[in-house]
Amino acid sequence: MTEPIWRIGVAGLGTVGAGLLTYLADNPAFAPAGHMAVVTAVSARSKSRPRPCDISELTWFDDPVALAADPETDLFVELIGGSDGPAKAAVEAALKARKPVVTANKALIAEHGAALAALAEDMDVPLLFEAAVMGGVPAVKIVREALVGDEIHSISGILNGTCNYILTEMEATGRAFADVLAEAQRLGYAEADPTMDVGGFDAAHKITILAALAFGCAPNFAAAQIEGIEGVDLLDIRMAKDLGYRIKLVASAERSADGVLVRVHPSLAPLNHPLAQAGGALNALFIEGERCGRIFIQGPGAGAGPTAAAVAADISDVMAGGRRPVFQAPAETLAPFDPIDPSKMMGRAYLRFLVKDEPGVIAAVSETLAEAGVSIESFLQKPTEGAEGVPIVLTTHAVAESVLMAAVERIAGLPAVLDRPRLLRIARI
Ligand SMILES: NC(=O)c1ccc[n+]([C@@H]2O[C@H](COP(=O)([O-])OP(=O)(O)OC[C@H]3O[C@@H](n4cnc5c(N)ncnc54)[C@H](OP(=O)(O)O)[C@@H]3O)[C@@H](O)[C@H]2O)c1
């Protein structure tokens, strides 16, 4: 492409789409690699909806698929969202029209990334998605490009700002999950339907993409083990803190000789660890490589400004003309990774039991754990006024997850145990 102007079609004018148009309007000289990026056509659901950006001079498309295939644009930017439906149809249409695509859509890439990469490479056009993971923080670029000379062993971090905000507020204000979520929805920090965020699915989409980039395999969202933060109790936040930990929603991907384990779950991080200190809506990530050791990045994982800047960086890469496979290895060689059975994984854990306030209970719990092969690292008991039963909390030394689960079931069956035991993992960071 030698034209000095790239005509850009943008589908989706919500937080990120309007952010991108505002960014380009505020930076009219944005001309990386000597080419101007000019938005000429847009699509959204409602033409008349008031927006923070001026679209009056742009060609309007009711149908994003028609915009994607329009020969009057050179590059298609998909900012609608969702793994299927109009976003997927429009991205496919653009690629089939041999048009470069930039998207911020993690659900689409995590769930259909292999097929879309194959289509993009067949058509010999780039498909870029920097903004899909950690918004304004260049996580994709670091893993796909900067670390391509190293061998990545594991990636773990905080990839969902909404969950991080909720957990941070619960600890700071002493309010329960439902209260803080309702406030986050009022303030616009959480969606009306928060399932994708608080259920862990959004973080799972992002870590699935990073795992594919890091380990040279196809994204395998179906293999991700996912637990959200809905069950995180204020009592656990307090007890964990007394033991020297903070609860975070940690997304991780690890590779071993047996395969790859991708999972998202609430985990305890030591209070002085950088992941524990990344508060509010921040995102943070550790990448562990054979040669580079540990690399830590942190920053705004969402928001109009940072995300639009990441989309603009991808537009700039398309205009600069460099090309590499969508997922590091050519699409035709990509295979889904072999998932590791999580029950075989070794790890430390936090366990909370509500027990009858009577002699011998603690001995019964510790004997049951010892018989099952679980060794206790620390122990805490806190009487709670007026409540039925006494919560006891302990952390374990590293143990296979299957052994731990069996021990928890045995403890749940003890007559002195009043409630379902609560198990949280201690992050392997
Ligand atoms: N928000 C963030 O900070 C952030 C960060 C990183 C990545 N992302 C990703 O970026 C993408 C966009 O997110 P967002 O927060 O900007 O979403 P959003 O605010 O909900 O905006 C979605 C846009 O898509 C349009 N749209 C919906 N259905 C459509 C259809 N059938 N045809 C044409 N347009 C349609 C909507 O039109 P109307 O405006 O007319 O309703 C709206 O403009 C998602 O994939 C998201 O995961 C977002």
PDBQT file of the ligand as one rigid body, heavy atoms in Angstrom, charges set to zero:
ROOT
HETATM    1  N1  LIG A 501     -14.279  -0.414  27.335  1.00  0.00    +0.000 N 
HETATM    2  C1  LIG A 501     -13.002  -0.663  27.488  1.00  0.00    +0.000 C 
HETATM    3  O1  LIG A 501     -12.296  -0.011  28.259  1.00  0.00    +0.000 OA
HETATM    4  C2  LIG A 501     -12.352  -1.766  26.687  1.00  0.00    +0.000 A 
HETATM    5  C3  LIG A 501     -10.994  -2.085  26.924  1.00  0.00    +0.000 A 
HETATM    6  C4  LIG A 501     -10.379  -3.072  26.147  1.00  0.00    +0.000 A 
HETATM    7  C5  LIG A 501     -11.115  -3.739  25.188  1.00  0.00    +0.000 A 
HETATM    8  N2  LIG A 501     -12.442  -3.434  25.005  1.00  0.00    +0.000 N 
HETATM    9  C6  LIG A 501     -13.178  -4.146  23.949  1.00  0.00    +0.000 C 
HETATM   10  O2  LIG A 501     -13.523  -3.210  22.952  1.00  0.00    +0.000 OA
HETATM   11  C7  LIG A 501     -14.752  -3.586  22.356  1.00  0.00    +0.000 C 
HETATM   12  C8  LIG A 501     -15.743  -2.428  22.478  1.00  0.00    +0.000 C 
HETATM   13  O3  LIG A 501     -15.958  -2.159  23.838  1.00  0.00    +0.000 OA
HETATM   14  P1  LIG A 501     -16.742  -0.853  24.341  1.00  0.00    +0.000 P 
HETATM   15  O4  LIG A 501     -16.543  -0.791  25.796  1.00  0.00    +0.000 OA
HETATM   16  O5  LIG A 501     -16.395   0.297  23.495  1.00  0.00    +0.000 OA
HETATM   17  O6  LIG A 501     -18.257  -1.312  24.044  1.00  0.00    +0.000 OA
HETATM   18  P2  LIG A 501     -19.559  -0.394  24.089  1.00  0.00    +0.000 P 
HETATM   19  O7  LIG A 501     -19.300   0.871  24.785  1.00  0.00    +0.000 OA
HETATM   20  O8  LIG A 501     -20.655  -1.289  24.562  1.00  0.00    +0.000 OA
HETATM   21  O9  LIG A 501     -19.803  -0.063  22.534  1.00  0.00    +0.000 OA
HETATM   22  C9  LIG A 501     -20.233  -1.027  21.621  1.00  0.00    +0.000 C 
HETATM   23  C10 LIG A 501     -20.526  -0.325  20.306  1.00  0.00    +0.000 C 
HETATM   24  O10 LIG A 501     -20.926  -1.312  19.363  1.00  0.00    +0.000 OA
HETATM   25  C11 LIG A 501     -22.103  -0.855  18.701  1.00  0.00    +0.000 C 
HETATM   26  N3  LIG A 501     -22.892  -1.994  18.266  1.00  0.00    +0.000 N 
HETATM   27  C12 LIG A 501     -23.498  -2.929  19.025  1.00  0.00    +0.000 A 
HETATM   28  N4  LIG A 501     -24.143  -3.807  18.254  1.00  0.00    +0.000 NA
HETATM   29  C13 LIG A 501     -23.942  -3.400  16.977  1.00  0.00    +0.000 A 
HETATM   30  C14 LIG A 501     -24.375  -3.858  15.721  1.00  0.00    +0.000 A 
HETATM   31  N5  LIG A 501     -25.154  -4.951  15.604  1.00  0.00    +0.000 N 
HETATM   32  N6  LIG A 501     -23.995  -3.181  14.615  1.00  0.00    +0.000 NA
HETATM   33  C15 LIG A 501     -23.201  -2.089  14.697  1.00  0.00    +0.000 A 
HETATM   34  N7  LIG A 501     -22.762  -1.609  15.868  1.00  0.00    +0.000 NA
HETATM   35  C16 LIG A 501     -23.136  -2.247  16.988  1.00  0.00    +0.000 A 
HETATM   36  C17 LIG A 501     -22.834  -0.002  19.703  1.00  0.00    +0.000 C 
HETATM   37  O11 LIG A 501     -23.709   0.884  19.031  1.00  0.00    +0.000 OA
HETATM   38  P3  LIG A 501     -24.562   2.033  19.793  1.00  0.00    +0.000 P 
HETATM   39  O12 LIG A 501     -23.549   2.988  20.355  1.00  0.00    +0.000 OA
HETATM   40  O13 LIG A 501     -25.382   2.647  18.745  1.00  0.00    +0.000 OA
HETATM   41  O14 LIG A 501     -25.339   1.293  20.837  1.00  0.00    +0.000 OA
HETATM   42  C18 LIG A 501     -21.660   0.710  20.394  1.00  0.00    +0.000 C 
HETATM   43  O15 LIG A 501     -21.314   1.855  19.675  1.00  0.00    +0.000 OA
HETATM   44  C19 LIG A 501     -15.198  -4.860  23.073  1.00  0.00    +0.000 C 
HETATM   45  O16 LIG A 501     -14.746  -5.975  22.357  1.00  0.00    +0.000 OA
HETATM   46  C20 LIG A 501     -14.477  -4.773  24.400  1.00  0.00    +0.000 C 
HETATM   47  O17 LIG A 501     -14.248  -6.044  24.990  1.00  0.00    +0.000 OA
HETATM   48  C21 LIG A 501     -13.061  -2.470  25.727  1.00  0.00    +0.000 A 
ENDROOT
TORSDOF 0
